[in-house]
Every structure is written in structure tokens, then in C-alpha cells.
């Protein structure tokens, strides 16, 4: 038996946010399927925790545009 191969972990697709205790250096990353679900989770935790929105990840990489920016671009074109 040989050593098992080590591959880098793939990031899940979805909307990411980090929830941490106030004043802490690290926290827990939450992944939600939709933008609305991410914002609902952020609103739920904002009273007692520090919430950092990390944005959308697709195919293991961060997507630069947010859904709000996409909607604004579409409305300007129309």
C-alpha cells in the first residue's frame, strides 16, 4: 500500500458568508444556495455575531459580480 493521493479540496458552489463571535479572528463559513437565503442567514446572526459576506463561488472560484450588480446592469440596458 502506498501513500494516498492528496488533492486540493474543491469549494462548493453557492453563496458564502462567515459568522464569527464578536472580536474573534476566525469563524464558521456558511454556504447557502441562493442570495436571498444568504441574506436571511446574515440578518439572523447580525445581532449576536460578526457577519462577513464572502460572495458567490462557482466552479471553485469566486464570482466577482453580485446578483444586485447584475440586476442593476440589466435594468440600465433596458
Buried (B, 14 or more C-beta within 10 A) or exposed (E): EEEEEEEEEEBEBBBBBBBBEEEEEEBEBBBBEEBEBBBEBBEEBEEEBBBEBBBBBEEEEEBEEBBEEEEEEEEEEE
